[in-house]
């Protein structure tokens, strides 16, 4: 049986997890994810290709990209 983790161990594990997730939040300086349909497709394809080194990137982008790129103008 393993001894309970102390506060320092828990803090280190949290910091490591946050650092790993932060890698996926790089949008190349883009402040608004208002992609055109083509841009959205390209960005999601690129994220999927990086899945081995950034396993969260594609899921994050899919979650943050609304249905707006696929909606008709004014819809």
DOVEXDO-167448 format. One record per atom (N, C-alpha, C): x, y, z; residue in one letter. Coordinates in pm, 1 decimal, always signed. Layout:
residues N
<<X, Y, Z>, 'a'>
...
This chain:
residues 75
<<+84.1, -118.0, +0.0>, 'x'>
<<+0.0, +0.0, +0.0>, 'x'>
<<+88.4, +124.1, +0.0>, 'x'>
<<+50.7, +220.5, -78.6>, 'x'>
<<+128.6, +343.4, -92.9>, 'x'>
<<+83.5, +445.4, +10.9>, 'x'>
<<+179.8, +519.4, +63.4>, 'x'>
<<+149.3, +623.5, +161.6>, 'x'>
<<+73.3, +736.9, +93.5>, 'x'>
<<-15.9, +803.2, +165.9>, 'x'>
<<-88.7, +917.2, +107.4>, 'x'>
<<+8.8, +1025.6, +59.7>, 'x'>
<<-29.5, +1091.7, -46.5>, 'x'>
<<+53.0, +1199.7, -100.9>, 'x'>
<<+42.3, +1322.2, -10.7>, 'x'>
<<+152.9, +1389.9, +4.6>, 'x'>
<<+155.1, +1512.4, +83.2>, 'x'>
<<+120.2, +1632.2, -2.3>, 'x'>
<<+103.5, +1746.9, +59.0>, 'x'>
<<+66.3, +1868.1, -15.2>, 'x'>
<<+165.7, +1902.9, -126.0>, 'x'>
<<+294.7, +1884.5, -99.4>, 'x'>
<<+395.2, +1916.7, -201.4>, 'x'>
<<+384.0, +1826.5, -322.4>, 'x'>
<<+361.2, +1698.4, -299.1>, 'x'>
<<+345.9, +1603.6, -410.5>, 'x'>
<<+220.5, +1634.5, -492.2>, 'x'>
<<+115.0, +1669.0, -423.6>, 'x'>
<<-9.3, +1703.3, -492.7>, 'x'>
<<+8.8, +1830.7, -574.8>, 'x'>
<<+74.2, +1929.1, -517.7>, 'x'>
<<+98.3, +2055.2, -589.0>, 'x'>
<<+184.4, +2032.2, -712.5>, 'x'>
<<+287.7, +1950.0, -700.8>, 'x'>
<<+374.3, +1919.8, -816.2>, 'x'>
<<+295.8, +1849.3, -926.2>, 'x'>
<<+213.7, +1752.1, -888.2>, 'x'>
<<+134.0, +1679.9, -987.2>, 'x'>
<<+36.5, +1774.4, -1057.1>, 'x'>
<<-24.9, +1863.8, -982.5>, 'x'>
<<-117.2, +1962.2, -1041.8>, 'x'>
<<-42.7, +2053.9, -1139.0>, 'x'>
<<+72.8, +2101.8, -1098.5>, 'x'>
<<+151.4, +2191.4, -1183.9>, 'x'>
<<+192.1, +2121.0, -1312.9>, 'x'>
<<+230.3, +1995.5, -1303.4>, 'x'>
<<+267.8, +1919.1, -1423.3>, 'x'>
<<+147.3, +1902.0, -1516.3>, 'x'>
<<+31.5, +1872.0, -1459.7>, 'x'>
<<-89.2, +1856.8, -1540.7>, 'x'>
<<-130.4, +1985.8, -1608.2>, 'x'>
<<-122.9, +2095.5, -1534.7>, 'x'>
<<-157.2, +2226.3, -1591.2>, 'x'>
<<-60.7, +2263.2, -1703.8>, 'x'>
<<+66.9, +2236.3, -1683.8>, 'x'>
<<+166.7, +2266.2, -1787.8>, 'x'>
<<+138.5, +2185.1, -1913.4>, 'x'>
<<+97.2, +2060.7, -1896.2>, 'x'>
<<+65.8, +1975.8, -2011.6>, 'x'>
<<-56.0, +2029.1, -2086.4>, 'x'>
<<-159.6, +2067.1, -2014.0>, 'x'>
<<-280.0, +2121.6, -2077.9>, 'x'>
<<-254.0, +2257.2, -2142.7>, 'x'>
<<-165.9, +2336.6, -2083.5>, 'x'>
<<-136.8, +2470.3, -2137.0>, 'x'>
<<-78.7, +2464.4, -2277.2>, 'x'>
<<-6.8, +2359.1, -2308.7>, 'x'>
<<+50.9, +2344.9, -2443.2>, 'x'>
<<-57.2, +2350.5, -2550.7>, 'x'>
<<-174.2, +2298.9, -2519.6>, 'x'>
<<-283.9, +2293.3, -2616.7>, 'x'>
<<-352.5, +2427.5, -2636.2>, 'x'>
<<-325.7, +2523.0, -2549.1>, 'x'>
<<-394.1, +2651.9, -2553.9>, 'x'>
<<-316.8, +2758.1, -2632.2>, 'x'>
<<-230.2, +2716.6, -2720.9>, 'x'>
<<-155.5, +2810.5, -2804.6>, 'x'>
<<-229.8, +2825.4, -2936.7>, 'x'>
<<-288.0, +2939.5, -2958.6>, 'x'>
<<-363.4, +2966.1, -3080.6>, 'x'>
<<-289.3, +3064.2, -3170.3>, 'x'>
<<-157.8, +3063.3, -3161.4>, 'x'>
<<-72.0, +3146.7, -3245.9>, 'x'>
<<-110.2, +3295.1, -3236.4>, 'x'>
<<-142.8, +3339.4, -3116.7>, 'x'>
<<-175.0, +3479.2, -3094.4>, 'x'>
<<-316.0, +3519.1, -3132.2>, 'x'>
<<-391.4, +3426.7, -3184.0>, 'x'>
<<-528.7, +3458.4, -3225.0>, 'x'>
<<-615.2, +3473.9, -3101.2>, 'x'>
<<-682.4, +3586.3, -3088.1>, 'x'>
<<-763.2, +3616.1, -2970.3>, 'x'>
<<-909.8, +3575.3, -2988.2>, 'x'>
<<-953.7, +3563.3, -3111.3>, 'x'>
<<-1092.3, +3527.7, -3139.3>, 'x'>
<<-1090.1, +3408.4, -3234.9>, 'x'>
<<-1158.0, +3303.4, -3199.6>, 'x'>
<<-1158.2, +3183.1, -3282.8>, 'x'>
<<-1273.5, +3186.1, -3382.7>, 'x'>
<<-1286.1, +3298.2, -3451.5>, 'x'>
<<-1392.1, +3317.6, -3550.1>, 'x'>
<<-1346.6, +3269.8, -3687.8>, 'x'>
<<-1320.2, +3141.9, -3697.3>, 'x'>
<<-1268.8, +3082.5, -3820.4>, 'x'>
<<-1372.7, +3080.3, -3931.9>, 'x'>
<<-1324.2, +3092.2, -4054.0>, 'x'>
<<-1408.7, +3061.6, -4169.2>, 'x'>
<<-1417.8, +2909.0, -4174.9>, 'x'>
<<-1509.5, +2854.1, -4253.4>, 'x'>
<<-1516.3, +2708.4, -4262.3>, 'x'>
<<-1383.0, +2645.1, -4304.2>, 'x'>
<<-1315.2, +2705.4, -4400.0>, 'x'>
<<-1186.4, +2651.7, -4445.1>, 'x'>
<<-1078.6, +2660.0, -4337.9>, 'x'>
<<-1075.0, +2773.0, -4267.1>, 'x'>
<<-977.5, +2788.7, -4158.1>, 'x'>
<<-1003.9, +2688.3, -4046.5>, 'x'>
<<-1130.2, +2670.2, -4011.6>, 'x'>
<<-1165.4, +2575.5, -3905.5>, 'x'>
<<-1122.2, +2434.6, -3943.4>, 'x'>
<<-1150.4, +2394.4, -4065.2>, 'x'>
<<-1111.8, +2261.2, -4112.2>, 'x'>
<<-960.6, +2244.2, -4107.7>, 'x'>
<<-888.0, +2343.0, -4157.9>, 'x'>
<<-742.2, +2336.6, -4159.2>, 'x'>
<<-686.0, +2329.7, -4017.9>, 'x'>
<<-736.1, +2413.6, -3929.4>, 'x'>
<<-687.4, +2415.6, -3790.5>, 'x'>
<<-714.4, +2282.9, -3720.4>, 'x'>
<<-833.0, +2227.2, -3740.2>, 'x'>
<<-866.3, +2099.1, -3677.5>, 'x'>
<<-783.9, +1985.5, -3736.3>, 'x'>
<<-757.9, +1988.4, -3866.2>, 'x'>
<<-673.7, +1886.0, -3927.6>, 'x'>
<<-530.8, +1894.3, -3874.7>, 'x'>
<<-478.7, +2014.9, -3862.2>, 'x'>
<<-343.1, +2032.0, -3807.3>, 'x'>
<<-335.7, +1981.7, -3663.9>, 'x'>
<<-437.1, +2013.7, -3585.1>, 'x'>
<<-439.6, +1967.9, -3446.1>, 'x'>
<<-445.8, +1815.9, -3440.1>, 'x'>
<<-523.3, +1755.1, -3527.2>, 'x'>
<<-532.7, +1608.6, -3529.7>, 'x'>
<<-398.6, +1546.5, -3567.3>, 'x'>
<<-325.2, +1609.9, -3657.1>, 'x'>
<<-193.8, +1558.4, -3696.4>, 'x'>
<<-92.6, +1568.2, -3582.9>, 'x'>
<<-112.9, +1662.1, -3489.8>, 'x'>
<<-22.3, +1678.4, -3376.0>, 'x'>
<<-66.1, +1596.2, -3255.2>, 'x'>
<<-164.2, +1509.7, -3272.1>, 'x'>
<<-224.1, +1438.3, -3159.3>, 'x'>
<<-122.5, +1357.5, -3078.5>, 'x'>
<<-19.6, +1308.2, -3141.9>, 'x'>
<<+79.1, +1228.1, -3067.5>, 'x'>
<<+155.1, +1313.2, -2966.5>, 'x'>
<<+186.2, +1436.8, -3002.9>, 'x'>
<<+259.8, +1524.5, -2911.6>, 'x'>
<<+168.3, +1619.9, -2835.7>, 'x'>
<<+46.3, +1638.8, -2883.5>, 'x'>
<<-50.6, +1727.6, -2818.4>, 'x'>
<<-186.8, +1657.8, -2817.3>, 'x'>
<<-206.2, +1563.6, -2725.3>, 'x'>
<<-328.6, +1483.1, -2727.7>, 'x'>
<<-457.1, +1561.2, -2697.9>, 'x'>
<<-446.7, +1681.4, -2644.4>, 'x'>
<<-565.1, +1758.7, -2607.7>, 'x'>
<<-601.2, +1865.5, -2710.2>, 'x'>
<<-510.5, +1897.6, -2800.3>, 'x'>
<<-530.7, +2009.0, -2892.9>, 'x'>
<<-652.4, +1997.4, -2981.7>, 'x'>
<<-672.7, +1882.4, -3043.3>, 'x'>
<<-786.0, +1866.6, -3134.4>, 'x'>
<<-917.7, +1874.6, -3058.1>, 'x'>
<<-923.5, +1810.5, -2943.0>, 'x'>
<<-1046.9, +1814.0, -2863.7>, 'x'>
<<-1076.6, +1955.9, -2816.1>, 'x'>
<<-974.0, +2026.7, -2773.7>, 'x'>
<<-992.3, +2164.5, -2727.9>, 'x'>
<<-1043.5, +2252.2, -2841.6>, 'x'>
<<-981.1, +2241.6, -2957.8>, 'x'>
<<-1023.3, +2323.8, -3071.1>, 'x'>
<<-1164.2, +2287.6, -3116.1>, 'x'>
<<-1196.6, +2160.3, -3115.5>, 'x'>
<<-1331.8, +2119.1, -3154.0>, 'x'>
<<-1434.1, +2175.2, -3055.1>, 'x'>
<<-1399.7, +2175.4, -2927.7>, 'x'>
<<-1491.7, +2227.2, -2826.4>, 'x'>
<<-1507.6, +2378.5, -2836.1>, 'x'>
<<-1400.6, +2449.1, -2869.0>, 'x'>
<<-1404.6, +2595.0, -2872.9>, 'x'>
<<-1453.0, +2651.0, -3005.8>, 'x'>
<<-1447.5, +2570.0, -3109.2>, 'x'>
<<-1495.4, +2614.5, -3239.6>, 'x'>
<<-1644.2, +2586.6, -3244.3>, 'x'>
<<-1721.9, +2690.6, -3250.5>, 'x'>
<<-1867.3, +2674.6, -3252.3>, 'x'>
<<-1911.8, +2627.0, -3389.0>, 'x'>
<<-2039.9, +2616.4, -3406.3>, 'x'>
<<-2094.3, +2578.4, -3535.4>, 'x'>
<<-2095.7, +2695.8, -3633.5>, 'x'>
<<-2048.4, +2813.3, -3589.9>, 'x'>
<<-2050.9, +2932.7, -3675.3>, 'x'>
<<-1980.9, +2913.4, -3809.6>, 'x'>
<<-1864.9, +2844.6, -3818.2>, 'x'>
<<-1802.5, +2830.4, -3949.1>, 'x'>
<<-1889.2, +2754.3, -4049.4>, 'x'>
<<-1979.6, +2669.8, -4001.8>, 'x'>
<<-2063.7, +2592.6, -4091.5>, 'x'>
<<-2199.2, +2655.0, -4117.8>, 'x'>
<<-2230.3, +2762.2, -4049.3>, 'x'>
<<-2359.8, +2829.1, -4064.3>, 'x'>
<<-2358.2, +2923.6, -4184.0>, 'x'>
<<-2470.1, +2933.1, -4254.3>, 'x'>
<<-2477.6, +3032.0, -4362.4>, 'x'>
<<-2468.2, +3173.6, -4306.8>, 'x'>
<<-2419.3, +3265.7, -4385.5>, 'x'>
<<-2407.9, +3404.7, -4342.7>, 'x'>
<<-2544.7, +3456.4, -4300.8>, 'x'>
<<-2546.2, +3527.1, -4187.3>, 'x'>
<<-2670.3, +3580.8, -4135.5>, 'x'>
<<-2756.9, +3479.3, -4062.5>, 'x'>
<<-2704.7, +3354.1, -4047.2>, 'x'>
<<-2784.8, +3247.7, -3984.1>, 'x'>
<<-2746.5, +3228.0, -3849.1>, 'x'>
